[in-house]
Amino acid sequence: MRCLKVPKSRGEEVRKKLLDADLLDNRYRIGNEDDHLLIPVKKKIAEGSVDYKLVDRELVEREMEIGDYRNIVDIPEPLRDELPASYDIIGDIVVLKIPDSLHGYRREIGNAIIESQKKVITVLEDKGVTGDFRVRDVEHIAGIPKTVTLHREHGMELMVDVANTYFSPRLATERWRVVRQVSPGETVLDMFAGVGPYSILIARNVKIEKIHGIDINPRAVELLEKNAHRNNVSHLVEAHLGDARDKAPRIDADRVIMNLPHSAMEFLTHALKSIRGQGVIHYYEILSSDEIEHRGRSLVVDIDRYGYEAEIEVQRVVRTYSASEVHTAYDIKVYG
Ligand SMILES: C[S@@+](CC[C@H](N)C(=O)[O-])C[C@H]1O[C@@H](n2cnc3c(N)ncnc32)[C@H](O)[C@@H]1O
């Protein structure tokens, strides 16, 4: 999308001017690049009418403001403060966690969300992600009863079955961070591919040799294949149904993505076997915040034990997972 690249020191001043001139595109978050801000602007902005450079960049869509639903939902006043402050929008479906104290008002909450969000036609209660397939237990609370939807992210279209496959829109920024590191000609292995958000995004944006997506959930692999087709990248994406422990070591890759943060450590040796010569592993774990540094060092030791040299190039918090835990990413350079 169109962005104005503005030095950080002038960012707020320029943002206000764009807002006054109705040129700010509020649907996207302001991005960062070098010492500059990337301010999303509306298409009608004229080249040469501004002091700064206009560039095309991918920016993250803003989570929808949901203050509205909290103002209109029909519940007793003392309970209003307990209403969820955020929820996930996947295509035209909203998925949200509801505290026990509001259980009796689920329908009112669902109806208020539909009323306040033009694009949303279904609201599902999220009762947690479980099992090997990492699928959500969901219950329909308002609107059209369905679980399959078409989600758009960074220009790709993904068919998602929210009840039978894993998908989180909250990883959009992290996915884009990974895509930007992939070089043309690479073979990539997406070890826990789900419906294909990493695989498809990479195939759409980089001239890769191939991306292999493995998943043990047949429904996820079915949608991965459909999504590759829908996004015109089926010649670049090879889907594999099965256990990554068996499949990964048989695939030669320059880069491996290990997005199974609760148990990725069990698969590290299988990921290493797939790296040809040297490569990068994008490794994810759920950790308490004070463990991040230590886990980085111990990962290097673990990998050394398997006979490879490793260097942590990046370690970063992807998002808060619970009151005490964070979803953490490590980009690990590995030498065989
Ligand atoms: C957290 S989800 C990530 C999906 C996808 N990468 C994404 O970002 O949406 C983890 C995925 O790993 C799959 N999975 C779990 N155990 C597996 C195994 N042993 N081998 C292959 N896939 C597995 C699950 O079915 C699930 O789709």
The ligand as a Gaussian input file, in Angstrom:
#p B3LYP/6-31G(d) Opt

LIG

0 1
 C        0.410000     -23.703000      15.923000
 S       -0.169000     -24.479000      14.446000
 C        0.640000     -23.494000      13.222000
 C        0.023000     -23.520000      11.885000
 C        0.555000     -22.496000      10.900000
 N        1.993000     -22.529000      10.804000
 C        0.082000     -21.111000      11.244000
 O        0.898000     -20.222000      11.500000
 O       -1.139000     -20.888000      11.220000
 C        0.713000     -25.991000      14.465000
 C        0.352000     -26.979000      13.389000
 O        1.206000     -28.120000      13.538000
 C        0.486000     -29.291000      13.242000
 N        1.189000     -30.422000      13.896000
 C        1.163000     -30.784000      15.201000
 N        1.956000     -31.856000      15.396000
 C        2.524000     -32.161000      14.207000
 C        3.440000     -33.161000      13.774000
 N        3.946000     -34.073000      14.624000
 N        3.820000     -33.164000      12.477000
 C        3.318000     -32.266000      11.619000
 N        2.412000     -31.303000      11.954000
 C        2.035000     -31.246000      13.239000
 C       -0.911000     -29.030000      13.736000
 O       -1.864000     -29.836000      13.076000
 C       -1.070000     -27.516000      13.435000
 O       -1.690000     -27.311000      12.189000

